[in-house]
Amino acid sequence: MEGKATFILAATMVLKVTLIVTYLNLGLRADFLGQWAKAYIIAWPIAAATAYLVMPMARGFMTQVVILIDGEA
């Protein structure tokens, strides 16, 4: 389940970011969807690999933060 969540998180984040950045860079023009799709296809594998590497560290960090806040050992 954890791998699926990371996959969906990465896909959703890349979709939103590439859509916004492509729009800001190009505006709505005839080839907008093609240019956005190209950006998405390039960015998604990079984001997915990064998410798989970073998520365990981020979870560990957040666990430590929660322990500090809650005062549990």
RALINKA-V945753 format. One record per backbone hydrogen bond with DSSP energy under -0.5 kcal/mol. NH is the residue of the N-H (numbers start at 0). CO is the residue of the C=O. If there is no record, write none. Layout:
# RALINKA-V945753
nh | co
NH | CO
NH | CO
This chain:
# RALINKA-V945753
nh | co
4 | 0
5 | 1
6 | 2
7 | 3
8 | 4
9 | 5
10 | 6
11 | 7
12 | 8
13 | 9
14 | 10
15 | 11
16 | 12
17 | 13
18 | 14
19 | 15
20 | 16
21 | 17
22 | 18
23 | 19
24 | 20
25 | 21
26 | 21
26 | 22
28 | 26
31 | 28
34 | 30
35 | 31
36 | 32
37 | 33
38 | 34
39 | 35
40 | 36
41 | 37
42 | 38
43 | 39
44 | 40
45 | 41
46 | 42
47 | 43
48 | 44
49 | 45
50 | 46
51 | 47
52 | 48
53 | 49
54 | 50
56 | 52
57 | 53
58 | 54
59 | 55
60 | 56
61 | 57
62 | 58
63 | 59
64 | 60
65 | 61
66 | 62
67 | 63
68 | 64
69 | 65
70 | 66
71 | 66
